[in-house]
Amino acid sequence: MNISPEEAARALGEIEASRAAMRTTVRGYRGHYMLWLWGGLWVVAALLVEFEGLHSLLIFRNWLMPAGIIVTFLIMLFQGTKIRSPVNKRFLGVLAIIVIFAFIWPFVLRGRATARSDFAYGALMAMFCYIVAGIWFDCYLLWIGLLISALILAGLFFFPAFFWWSVVLSGGTLVGTGFYVRYFWR
Amino acid sequence: MDELDAIIHQPARLQIMAALCQLKPLSQVDFTFLKTKLNLTDGNLGAHLLTLEEKGYIAVEKTFVARRPKTFVSATAAGRHAFDAHAAALKAILKAK
């Protein structure tokens, strides 16, 4: 098959136009809604503990977290009508194991927890899931997970106002990353 | 050197392959959504998808979402490879100009 350079240029132009149209759509599927949602919930949880004490985390566990999970499923359901990826059952299995162990460990280590360490533990577990997802799917979640885990540990051991640290640098990092991947990532 | 692929070179199919290859591997796109994005008609898109499917360049999955029939389309590994080779051949023609 032979074509002229002009025809080749036109074909490449069509490819670029089609890619550009799809790129706009794909930009809406980078996970920023999840980052905004869970980063926002993280900020709320840290503020609750800062102002109301550790017992207020029950509000987070009993109300905000289930609401977050429902909204997460609604986002997935809505986005899945246009572009979808097959569910990776092996990955879901790994996540389930992490969550189960995350619930078991506090009972094993009972007696040493403080409000700060309890909060940091939950946050580190969430970031553990991000890191696993990042390695599994070879995506930016690995780096967010590592960065925020380091920030959590730094805040826990070296920063007195840990919950404010958590609001700005942990929840804030998630929300900020959401804006970055949505608007600036090429 | 990569060669041009007559199946992919047809303008509508070129658009379809370019759009599908922009997605992550294994990701699927809804038929209606693709039709709107590429400004094609139902019949036109359906015919081109059939040609690409017969060649093994795309996979078509028919399913039900909320009790409504839905068709999802994705590029296969062979399709991605063929598309990349076709795009490389086009660039080579331009370079040789």
Interface residues (C-beta under 8 A of the other chain):
Chain A: M1 I3 P5 A8 A9 A11 L12 E14 I15 E16 A17 S18 R19 A21 M22 R23 T25 V26 G80 T81 K82 I83 R84 S85 P86
Chain B: E3 L4 D5 A6 H9 P11 L14 Q15 I16 A18 A19 Q22 L23 K24 L26 S27 Q28 V29 D30 F33 K37 L38 V65 K70 F72 A87 L90 K91 I93 L94 A96 K97
